[in-house]
Amino acid sequence: MPKPKVLIVDDEASMRHMLSLLLKKEGYGVDEAKEGAEALEKLAGEEFDFILCDIRMPKMDGMDFLRRAVEMRLPSTIIMMSAYGTIDTAVEAMKLGAYDYISKPFKTDEVLLTLRKAEERERLIRENISLKKQYHFENIVAKSKEMHEIFETIKKISKYKTTVLITGESGTGKELVARAIHFNSPRADKPFVTINCGAIPENLLESELFGHRKGSFTGAVQSKRGLFEEADEGSIFLDEIGELPLQLQVKLMRVLQEGEIRRVGDTEPIMVDVRIIAATIKDLEREVEGGNFRDDLLYRLNVLNIRIPPLRERKEDIPLLIEHFIGKHNQTLSKRIEGIDPEAMELLLDCEWRGNVRELENVIERAMVLTDEERRIQAKYFALSPGPESEGFRSLSLSGDGLSIKKGSRELEIELIKKALQRTKGNRTQAARLLEISCRALIYKIKDYGI
């Protein structure tokens, strides 16, 4: 493994000499610069793992150098040094992007310890990147021909920057496919940023996507980077792209055509290198006909299209998904359920699954919560209707004709709360965690339902 390289930036020759001897003795590769401008010249032609930079220097001082280095997105870890520093100076340096701050005079051990801490951080970052690269298709569970064709498509298109449009019903796993594209690409060690275009109010969405300058609108007390800047050199996943307002569709076109964005309230463009992966449940061609979506944007987004088939078109995946969800929720629920009864499996295979994979997972999780002593999920824990009229998980055994949504929901909540309390031996905090509600909400419901 090559030894880490350090650039020492200090106007004092004695300080550069001392640090150079120390670091070379410890196995570091070392180069020197007398001030910020000279350091930037060296960095233009060579990469360094770490930079030790003094703050007070002639011409370009340390803080100006730090600002320029951050603007240039240098991969180096920067550690600032100063004999005149204060807490405020240290805080300002860290805010600007420095990893750490050392006050002069310092002991040699302090420098080495700081560098080793920085090396450990870099090692952890590399390990995290390596783990992300292992993300292939293990989170997309399928054996159907249709899904394996999608896996092959992902392998082919991942290495390119080309825009991808993923279509499919809600709950089919569009974000999982987007993640697989990113983490199987050369951008896997760069950011993967997601945003649901339909979940953010229109007046805030532009700022979220493109950022804003301080004072550009009421409440903009400081400048903010947008998600496109956060995703620079990586990928951005625009879920529910069909909900994007028309005025922002124009700005997205500029990103696709020119590779640049403009923050709210700013006049200067910012160049970004981002792969765009979009997804929608809408028929965008119909949206174009209705005047809700720009046809030129559709053409730019729909260069590569991946349609994820609904679960009802690939029912051979259902047993495999059920096995996967049982294994997953055995861990989260501390259960030891071994499988599912044939009768229960038959019911699930006969369902239409309007909510697709997400609905199936919810059904399995709820049934597992209700399962006590049995080792296998029983059909009695979900009432499902076969065929195209199926609505998936409807209810437990309800009193009367079971058609009252209000009454049915109340009875279902009571049953689930009782089961959760039994499972946790009355521990309300743990029961609330199982039910995925706050402890306060659980206490209110216990009192309201007289449990």
GINORQUI-V192610 format. One line per field, one symbol per residue. ss: DSSP state (a for helix, b for strand, c for the rest). psi: psi as a letter, one per 40 degrees, with the letter a starting at -180 (. if undefined). A space follows every 50 residues. Layout:
# GINORQUI-V192610
ss=???
psi=???
This chain:
# GINORQUI-V192610
ss=ccccbbbbbcccaaaaaaaaaaaaacccbbbbbccaaaaaaaaaaccccb bbbbcccccccaaaaaaaaaacccccbbbbbbccccaaaaaaaaaacccb bbbccccaaaaaaaaaaaaaaaaaaaaaaaaaacccccccccccaaaaaa aaaaaaaccccccbbbbccccccaaaaaaaaaaccccccccbbbbbcccc caaaaaaaaabbcccccccccccbbcaaaaccccbbbbbcaaaccaaaaa aaaaaaaacbbccbcccccbbcccbbbbbbcccaaaaaacccccaaaaaa accbbbbcccaaacaaaaaaaaaaaaaaaaaaccccccbbcaaaaaaaac cccccaaaaaaaaaaaaaaacccccbbcaaaccccccccccccccccccc ccccaaaaaaaaaaaaaaaaaaaccccaaaaaaaacccaaaaaaaaaaac c
psi=hiiihhhhhhehdddddddddddddeeihhiiididddddddddeiiidi hhhidhiibhaddddddddddefieihhhiiieeiidddddddddeeidi hhhiiiiddddddddddddddddddddddddddegcedehhieidddddd ddddddedeiehihhhiiiheefdddddddddeeieedeiihhihheeeh ideedddddeiiihedihegeiihiiddddeheaihhgifdeehiddddd dddddddefiihiheiehihhighhhhiiieigddddddeeehhdddddd dfdhhhhhiideefeeedddddddddddedddefifhdaiidddddddde idgdeadddddddddddddehcdieihideehhihiaeeieahdiahiia eeehdddddddddddddddddddefehdddddddefiiddddddddddef .
